[in-house]
Amino acid sequence: MSELFIAELRRLQWERIAQLMAREEVAAYVPSHDFVRSATKSSVCSG
């Protein structure tokens, strides 16, 4: 199998997982939320 084909299969698999997580209301990790929290903690600690 080509790398492109494998990548497409993985993408489809992750789409199915994301749909399941949304349906089951599973908490999802969002990296941008960590940045906001750490920035807020830094400004509170240094202030």
mmCIF file as Biopython writes it, N, C-alpha, C and O atoms, coordinates in Angstrom:
data_model
#
loop_
_atom_site.group_PDB
_atom_site.id
_atom_site.type_symbol
_atom_site.label_atom_id
_atom_site.label_alt_id
_atom_site.label_comp_id
_atom_site.label_asym_id
_atom_site.label_entity_id
_atom_site.label_seq_id
_atom_site.pdbx_PDB_ins_code
_atom_site.Cartn_x
_atom_site.Cartn_y
_atom_site.Cartn_z
_atom_site.occupancy
_atom_site.B_iso_or_equiv
_atom_site.auth_seq_id
_atom_site.auth_asym_id
_atom_site.pdbx_PDB_model_num
ATOM 1   N N  . MET A ? 1  ? 0.840   -1.193 0.000  1.0 0.0 1  A 1 
ATOM 2   C CA . MET A ? 1  ? 0.000   0.000  0.000  1.0 0.0 1  A 1 
ATOM 3   C C  . MET A ? 1  ? 0.880   1.250  0.000  1.0 0.0 1  A 1 
ATOM 4   O O  . MET A ? 1  ? 1.946   1.278  0.616  1.0 0.0 1  A 1 
ATOM 5   N N  . SER A ? 2  ? 0.423   2.254  -0.686 1.0 0.0 2  A 1 
ATOM 6   C CA . SER A ? 2  ? 1.177   3.494  -0.736 1.0 0.0 2  A 1 
ATOM 7   C C  . SER A ? 2  ? 0.983   4.283  0.567  1.0 0.0 2  A 1 
ATOM 8   O O  . SER A ? 2  ? 0.013   4.071  1.294  1.0 0.0 2  A 1 
ATOM 9   N N  . GLU A ? 3  ? 1.912   5.187  0.845  1.0 0.0 3  A 1 
ATOM 10  C CA . GLU A ? 3  ? 1.819   6.013  2.046  1.0 0.0 3  A 1 
ATOM 11  C C  . GLU A ? 3  ? 0.583   6.898  2.001  1.0 0.0 3  A 1 
ATOM 12  O O  . GLU A ? 3  ? -0.053  7.132  3.029  1.0 0.0 3  A 1 
ATOM 13  N N  . LEU A ? 4  ? 0.242   7.386  0.828  1.0 0.0 4  A 1 
ATOM 14  C CA . LEU A ? 4  ? -0.942  8.228  0.680  1.0 0.0 4  A 1 
ATOM 15  C C  . LEU A ? 4  ? -2.215  7.447  1.026  1.0 0.0 4  A 1 
ATOM 16  O O  . LEU A ? 4  ? -3.101  7.970  1.701  1.0 0.0 4  A 1 
ATOM 17  N N  . PHE A ? 5  ? -2.302  6.221  0.571  1.0 0.0 5  A 1 
ATOM 18  C CA . PHE A ? 5  ? -3.457  5.380  0.859  1.0 0.0 5  A 1 
ATOM 19  C C  . PHE A ? 5  ? -3.562  5.095  2.360  1.0 0.0 5  A 1 
ATOM 20  O O  . PHE A ? 5  ? -4.649  5.153  2.935  1.0 0.0 5  A 1 
ATOM 21  N N  . ILE A ? 6  ? -2.431  4.788  2.982  1.0 0.0 6  A 1 
ATOM 22  C CA . ILE A ? 6  ? -2.407  4.529  4.427  1.0 0.0 6  A 1 
ATOM 23  C C  . ILE A ? 6  ? -2.840  5.776  5.190  1.0 0.0 6  A 1 
ATOM 24  O O  . ILE A ? 6  ? -3.604  5.687  6.151  1.0 0.0 6  A 1 
ATOM 25  N N  . ALA A ? 7  ? -2.353  6.934  4.764  1.0 0.0 7  A 1 
ATOM 26  C CA . ALA A ? 7  ? -2.726  8.192  5.416  1.0 0.0 7  A 1 
ATOM 27  C C  . ALA A ? 7  ? -4.227  8.439  5.298  1.0 0.0 7  A 1 
ATOM 28  O O  . ALA A ? 7  ? -4.855  8.900  6.251  1.0 0.0 7  A 1 
ATOM 29  N N  . GLU A ? 8  ? -4.793  8.144  4.165  1.0 0.0 8  A 1 
ATOM 30  C CA . GLU A ? 8  ? -6.229  8.321  3.962  1.0 0.0 8  A 1 
ATOM 31  C C  . GLU A ? 8  ? -7.018  7.369  4.861  1.0 0.0 8  A 1 
ATOM 32  O O  . GLU A ? 8  ? -8.032  7.766  5.435  1.0 0.0 8  A 1 
ATOM 33  N N  . LEU A ? 9  ? -6.572  6.134  4.990  1.0 0.0 9  A 1 
ATOM 34  C CA . LEU A ? 9  ? -7.242  5.189  5.885  1.0 0.0 9  A 1 
ATOM 35  C C  . LEU A ? 9  ? -7.192  5.672  7.338  1.0 0.0 9  A 1 
ATOM 36  O O  . LEU A ? 9  ? -8.176  5.567  8.071  1.0 0.0 9  A 1 
ATOM 37  N N  . ARG A ? 10 ? -6.043  6.200  7.739  1.0 0.0 10 A 1 
ATOM 38  C CA . ARG A ? 10 ? -5.909  6.714  9.110  1.0 0.0 10 A 1 
ATOM 39  C C  . ARG A ? 10 ? -6.822  7.920  9.323  1.0 0.0 10 A 1 
ATOM 40  O O  . ARG A ? 10 ? -7.430  8.057  10.385 1.0 0.0 10 A 1 
ATOM 41  N N  . ARG A ? 11 ? -6.921  8.787  8.328  1.0 0.0 11 A 1 
ATOM 42  C CA . ARG A ? 11 ? -7.781  9.966  8.438  1.0 0.0 11 A 1 
ATOM 43  C C  . ARG A ? 11 ? -9.240  9.534  8.618  1.0 0.0 11 A 1 
ATOM 44  O O  . ARG A ? 11 ? -9.956  10.072 9.463  1.0 0.0 11 A 1 
ATOM 45  N N  . LEU A ? 12 ? -9.667  8.562  7.819  1.0 0.0 12 A 1 
ATOM 46  C CA . LEU A ? 12 ? -11.030 8.062  7.940  1.0 0.0 12 A 1 
ATOM 47  C C  . LEU A ? 12 ? -11.275 7.442  9.317  1.0 0.0 12 A 1 
ATOM 48  O O  . LEU A ? 12 ? -12.339 7.618  9.909  1.0 0.0 12 A 1 
ATOM 49  N N  . GLN A ? 13 ? -10.278 6.720  9.812  1.0 0.0 13 A 1 
ATOM 50  C CA . GLN A ? 13 ? -10.399 6.102  11.132 1.0 0.0 13 A 1 
ATOM 51  C C  . GLN A ? 13 ? -10.550 7.181  12.207 1.0 0.0 13 A 1 
ATOM 52  O O  . GLN A ? 13 ? -11.392 7.051  13.096 1.0 0.0 13 A 1 
ATOM 53  N N  . TRP A ? 14 ? -9.747  8.241  12.133 1.0 0.0 14 A 1 
ATOM 54  C CA . TRP A ? 14 ? -9.840  9.306  13.127 1.0 0.0 14 A 1 
ATOM 55  C C  . TRP A ? 14 ? -11.152 10.062 13.021 1.0 0.0 14 A 1 
ATOM 56  O O  . TRP A ? 14 ? -11.676 10.526 14.033 1.0 0.0 14 A 1 
ATOM 57  N N  . GLU A ? 15 ? -11.697 10.196 11.812 1.0 0.0 15 A 1 
ATOM 58  C CA . GLU A ? 15 ? -13.011 10.824 11.667 1.0 0.0 15 A 1 
ATOM 59  C C  . GLU A ? 15 ? -14.075 9.996  12.372 1.0 0.0 15 A 1 
ATOM 60  O O  . GLU A ? 15 ? -14.949 10.547 13.040 1.0 0.0 15 A 1 
ATOM 61  N N  . ARG A ? 16 ? -14.007 8.679  12.229 1.0 0.0 16 A 1 
ATOM 62  C CA . ARG A ? 16 ? -14.968 7.802  12.916 1.0 0.0 16 A 1 
ATOM 63  C C  . ARG A ? 16 ? -14.827 7.920  14.423 1.0 0.0 16 A 1 
ATOM 64  O O  . ARG A ? 16 ? -15.825 7.968  15.142 1.0 0.0 16 A 1 
ATOM 65  N N  . ILE A ? 17 ? -13.585 7.967  14.906 1.0 0.0 17 A 1 
ATOM 66  C CA . ILE A ? 17 ? -13.346 8.105  16.346 1.0 0.0 17 A 1 
ATOM 67  C C  . ILE A ? 17 ? -13.901 9.441  16.847 1.0 0.0 17 A 1 
ATOM 68  O O  . ILE A ? 17 ? -14.532 9.494  17.902 1.0 0.0 17 A 1 
ATOM 69  N N  . ALA A ? 18 ? -13.668 10.516 16.096 1.0 0.0 18 A 1 
ATOM 70  C CA . ALA A ? 18 ? -14.163 11.836 16.492 1.0 0.0 18 A 1 
ATOM 71  C C  . ALA A ? 18 ? -15.685 11.852 16.553 1.0 0.0 18 A 1 
ATOM 72  O O  . ALA A ? 18 ? -16.262 12.440 17.468 1.0 0.0 18 A 1 
ATOM 73  N N  . GLN A ? 19 ? -16.343 11.208 15.585 1.0 0.0 19 A 1 
ATOM 74  C CA . GLN A ? 19 ? -17.806 11.138 15.598 1.0 0.0 19 A 1 
ATOM 75  C C  . GLN A ? 19 ? -18.306 10.375 16.816 1.0 0.0 19 A 1 
ATOM 76  O O  . GLN A ? 19 ? -19.275 10.783 17.455 1.0 0.0 19 A 1 
ATOM 77  N N  . LEU A ? 20 ? -17.647 9.274  17.133 1.0 0.0 20 A 1 
ATOM 78  C CA . LEU A ? 20 ? -18.027 8.484  18.297 1.0 0.0 20 A 1 
ATOM 79  C C  . LEU A ? 20 ? -17.843 9.289  19.581 1.0 0.0 20 A 1 
ATOM 80  O O  . LEU A ? 20 ? -18.709 9.276  20.456 1.0 0.0 20 A 1 
ATOM 81  N N  . MET A ? 21 ? -16.718 9.986  19.690 1.0 0.0 21 A 1 
ATOM 82  C CA . MET A ? 21 ? -16.455 10.798 20.880 1.0 0.0 21 A 1 
ATOM 83  C C  . MET A ? 21 ? -17.502 11.898 21.022 1.0 0.0 21 A 1 
ATOM 84  O O  . MET A ? 21 ? -17.959 12.177 22.130 1.0 0.0 21 A 1 
ATOM 85  N N  . ALA A ? 22 ? -17.886 12.523 19.914 1.0 0.0 22 A 1 
ATOM 86  C CA . ALA A ? 22 ? -18.910 13.566 19.959 1.0 0.0 22 A 1 
ATOM 87  C C  . ALA A ? 22 ? -20.249 12.972 20.382 1.0 0.0 22 A 1 
ATOM 88  O O  . ALA A ? 22 ? -20.971 13.560 21.187 1.0 0.0 22 A 1 
ATOM 89  N N  . ARG A ? 23 ? -20.570 11.818 19.841 1.0 0.0 23 A 1 
ATOM 90  C CA . ARG A ? 23 ? -21.848 11.170 20.165 1.0 0.0 23 A 1 
ATOM 91  C C  . ARG A ? 23 ? -21.889 10.755 21.637 1.0 0.0 23 A 1 
ATOM 92  O O  . ARG A ? 23 ? -22.923 10.882 22.294 1.0 0.0 23 A 1 
ATOM 93  N N  . GLU A ? 24 ? -20.775 10.265 22.144 1.0 0.0 24 A 1 
ATOM 94  C CA . GLU A ? 24 ? -20.711 9.810  23.537 1.0 0.0 24 A 1 
ATOM 95  C C  . GLU A ? 24 ? -20.376 10.948 24.500 1.0 0.0 24 A 1 
ATOM 96  O O  . GLU A ? 24 ? -20.318 10.745 25.713 1.0 0.0 24 A 1 
ATOM 97  N N  . GLU A ? 25 ? -20.157 12.142 23.957 1.0 0.0 25 A 1 
ATOM 98  C CA . GLU A ? 25 ? -19.805 13.336 24.733 1.0 0.0 25 A 1 
ATOM 99  C C  . GLU A ? 25 ? -18.554 13.119 25.579 1.0 0.0 25 A 1 
ATOM 100 O O  . GLU A ? 25 ? -18.508 13.476 26.756 1.0 0.0 25 A 1 
ATOM 101 N N  . VAL A ? 26 ? -17.558 12.534 24.956 1.0 0.0 26 A 1 
ATOM 102 C CA . VAL A ? 26 ? -16.274 12.304 25.615 1.0 0.0 26 A 1 
ATOM 103 C C  . VAL A ? 26 ? -15.478 13.597 25.548 1.0 0.0 26 A 1 
ATOM 104 O O  . VAL A ? 26 ? -15.441 14.252 24.507 1.0 0.0 26 A 1 
ATOM 105 N N  . ALA A ? 27 ? -14.852 13.962 26.637 1.0 0.0 27 A 1 
ATOM 106 C CA . ALA A ? 27 ? -14.038 15.168 26.648 1.0 0.0 27 A 1 
ATOM 107 C C  . ALA A ? 27 ? -12.872 15.004 25.684 1.0 0.0 27 A 1 
ATOM 108 O O  . ALA A ? 27 ? -12.219 13.961 25.662 1.0 0.0 27 A 1 
ATOM 109 N N  . ALA A ? 28 ? -12.619 16.014 24.906 1.0 0.0 28 A 1 
ATOM 110 C CA . ALA A ? 28 ? -11.534 15.976 23.927 1.0 0.0 28 A 1 
ATOM 111 C C  . ALA A ? 28 ? -10.432 16.929 24.344 1.0 0.0 28 A 1 
ATOM 112 O O  . ALA A ? 28 ? -10.709 18.009 24.866 1.0 0.0 28 A 1 
ATOM 113 N N  . TYR A ? 29 ? -9.197  16.547 24.123 1.0 0.0 29 A 1 
ATOM 114 C CA . TYR A ? 29 ? -8.047  17.385 24.422 1.0 0.0 29 A 1 
ATOM 115 C C  . TYR A ? 29 ? -7.915  18.473 23.368 1.0 0.0 29 A 1 
ATOM 116 O O  . TYR A ? 29 ? -7.914  18.191 22.170 1.0 0.0 29 A 1 
ATOM 117 N N  . VAL A ? 30 ? -7.804  19.712 23.818 1.0 0.0 30 A 1 
ATOM 118 C CA . VAL A ? 30 ? -7.627  20.842 22.908 1.0 0.0 30 A 1 
ATOM 119 C C  . VAL A ? 30 ? -6.359  21.583 23.328 1.0 0.0 30 A 1 
ATOM 120 O O  . VAL A ? 30 ? -6.359  22.261 24.355 1.0 0.0 30 A 1 
ATOM 121 N N  . PRO A ? 31 ? -5.276  21.465 22.552 1.0 0.0 31 A 1 
ATOM 122 C CA . PRO A ? 31 ? -4.006  22.087 22.948 1.0 0.0 31 A 1 
ATOM 123 C C  . PRO A ? 31 ? -4.127  23.581 23.214 1.0 0.0 31 A 1 
ATOM 124 O O  . PRO A ? 31 ? -3.474  24.090 24.125 1.0 0.0 31 A 1 
ATOM 125 N N  . SER A ? 32 ? -4.935  24.295 22.452 1.0 0.0 32 A 1 
ATOM 126 C CA . SER A ? 32 ? -5.038  25.743 22.641 1.0 0.0 32 A 1 
ATOM 127 C C  . SER A ? 32 ? -5.575  26.089 24.025 1.0 0.0 32 A 1 
ATOM 128 O O  . SER A ? 32 ? -5.261  27.154 24.557 1.0 0.0 32 A 1 
ATOM 129 N N  . HIS A ? 33 ? -6.382  25.203 24.620 1.0 0.0 33 A 1 
ATOM 130 C CA . HIS A ? 33 ? -6.881  25.462 25.961 1.0 0.0 33 A 1 
ATOM 131 C C  . HIS A ? 33 ? -5.756  25.401 26.986 1.0 0.0 33 A 1 
ATOM 132 O O  . HIS A ? 33 ? -5.775  26.155 27.958 1.0 0.0 33 A 1 
ATOM 133 N N  . ASP A ? 34 ? -4.787  24.531 26.796 1.0 0.0 34 A 1 
ATOM 134 C CA . ASP A ? 34 ? -3.640  24.466 27.699 1.0 0.0 34 A 1 
ATOM 135 C C  . ASP A ? 34 ? -2.855  25.766 27.653 1.0 0.0 34 A 1 
ATOM 136 O O  . ASP A ? 34 ? -2.408  26.262 28.687 1.0 0.0 34 A 1 
ATOM 137 N N  . PHE A ? 35 ? -2.686  26.318 26.455 1.0 0.0 35 A 1 
ATOM 138 C CA . PHE A ? 35 ? -1.935  27.556 26.304 1.0 0.0 35 A 1 
ATOM 139 C C  . PHE A ? 35 ? -2.632  28.684 27.052 1.0 0.0 35 A 1 
ATOM 140 O O  . PHE A ? 35 ? -1.979  29.474 27.734 1.0 0.0 35 A 1 
ATOM 141 N N  . VAL A ? 36 ? -3.940  28.762 26.929 1.0 0.0 36 A 1 
ATOM 142 C CA . VAL A ? 36 ? -4.698  29.826 27.602 1.0 0.0 36 A 1 
ATOM 143 C C  . VAL A ? 36 ? -4.594  29.665 29.110 1.0 0.0 36 A 1 
ATOM 144 O O  . VAL A ? 36 ? -4.392  30.643 29.829 1.0 0.0 36 A 1 
ATOM 145 N N  . ARG A ? 37 ? -4.730  28.438 29.591 1.0 0.0 37 A 1 
ATOM 146 C CA . ARG A ? 37 ? -4.644  28.208 31.036 1.0 0.0 37 A 1 
ATOM 147 C C  . ARG A ? 37 ? -3.252  28.532 31.567 1.0 0.0 37 A 1 
ATOM 148 O O  . ARG A ? 37 ? -3.121  29.178 32.607 1.0 0.0 37 A 1 
ATOM 149 N N  . SER A ? 38 ? -2.218  28.092 30.869 1.0 0.0 38 A 1 
ATOM 150 C CA . SER A ? 38 ? -0.866  28.336 31.353 1.0 0.0 38 A 1 
ATOM 151 C C  . SER A ? 38 ? -0.530  29.821 31.283 1.0 0.0 38 A 1 
ATOM 152 O O  . SER A ? 38 ? 0.181   30.332 32.148 1.0 0.0 38 A 1 
ATOM 153 N N  . ALA A ? 39 ? -1.027  30.516 30.272 1.0 0.0 39 A 1 
ATOM 154 C CA . ALA A ? 39 ? -0.787  31.962 30.161 1.0 0.0 39 A 1 
ATOM 155 C C  . ALA A ? 39 ? -1.509  32.691 31.286 1.0 0.0 39 A 1 
ATOM 156 O O  . ALA A ? 39 ? -0.980  33.653 31.845 1.0 0.0 39 A 1 
ATOM 157 N N  . THR A ? 40 ? -2.700  32.244 31.617 1.0 0.0 40 A 1 
ATOM 158 C CA . THR A ? 40 ? -3.466  32.875 32.704 1.0 0.0 40 A 1 
ATOM 159 C C  . THR A ? 40 ? -2.781  32.642 34.039 1.0 0.0 40 A 1 
ATOM 160 O O  . THR A ? 40 ? -2.680  33.557 34.856 1.0 0.0 40 A 1 
ATOM 161 N N  . LYS A ? 41 ? -2.312  31.422 34.263 1.0 0.0 41 A 1 
ATOM 162 C CA . LYS A ? 41 ? -1.603  31.122 35.510 1.0 0.0 41 A 1 
ATOM 163 C C  . LYS A ? 41 ? -0.325  31.946 35.615 1.0 0.0 41 A 1 
ATOM 164 O O  . LYS A ? 41 ? 0.002   32.436 36.696 1.0 0.0 41 A 1 
ATOM 165 N N  . SER A ? 42 ? 0.394   32.104 34.522 1.0 0.0 42 A 1 
ATOM 166 C CA . SER A ? 42 ? 1.642   32.867 34.539 1.0 0.0 42 A 1 
ATOM 167 C C  . SER A ? 42 ? 1.378   34.320 34.893 1.0 0.0 42 A 1 
ATOM 168 O O  . SER A ? 42 ? 2.111   34.911 35.687 1.0 0.0 42 A 1 
ATOM 169 N N  . SER A ? 43 ? 0.331   34.904 34.308 1.0 0.0 43 A 1 
ATOM 170 C CA . SER A ? 43 ? 0.057   36.312 34.574 1.0 0.0 43 A 1 
ATOM 171 C C  . SER A ? 43 ? -0.444  36.511 35.999 1.0 0.0 43 A 1 
ATOM 172 O O  . SER A ? 43 ? -0.183  37.549 36.607 1.0 0.0 43 A 1 
ATOM 173 N N  . VAL A ? 44 ? -1.166  35.520 36.540 1.0 0.0 44 A 1 
ATOM 174 C CA . VAL A ? 44 ? -1.643  35.619 37.916 1.0 0.0 44 A 1 
ATOM 175 C C  . VAL A ? 44 ? -0.487  35.472 38.888 1.0 0.0 44 A 1 
ATOM 176 O O  . VAL A ? 44 ? -0.406  36.205 39.873 1.0 0.0 44 A 1 
ATOM 177 N N  . CYS A ? 45 ? 0.412   34.526 38.616 1.0 0.0 45 A 1 
ATOM 178 C CA . CYS A ? 45 ? 1.548   34.275 39.500 1.0 0.0 45 A 1 
ATOM 179 C C  . CYS A ? 45 ? 2.535   35.429 39.493 1.0 0.0 45 A 1 
ATOM 180 O O  . CYS A ? 45 ? 3.105   35.769 40.530 1.0 0.0 45 A 1 
ATOM 181 N N  . SER A ? 46 ? 2.742   36.038 38.321 1.0 0.0 46 A 1 
ATOM 182 C CA . SER A ? 46 ? 3.740   37.095 38.241 1.0 0.0 46 A 1 
ATOM 183 C C  . SER A ? 46 ? 3.160   38.448 38.649 1.0 0.0 46 A 1 
ATOM 184 O O  . SER A ? 46 ? 3.907   39.402 38.866 1.0 0.0 46 A 1 
ATOM 185 N N  . GLY A ? 47 ? 1.822   38.538 38.755 1.0 0.0 47 A 1 
ATOM 186 C CA . GLY A ? 47 ? 1.154   39.813 39.037 1.0 0.0 47 A 1 
ATOM 187 C C  . GLY A ? 47 ? 1.013   40.066 40.451 1.0 0.0 47 A 1 
ATOM 188 O O  . GLY A ? 47 ? 0.470   41.100 40.843 1.0 0.0 47 A 1 
#
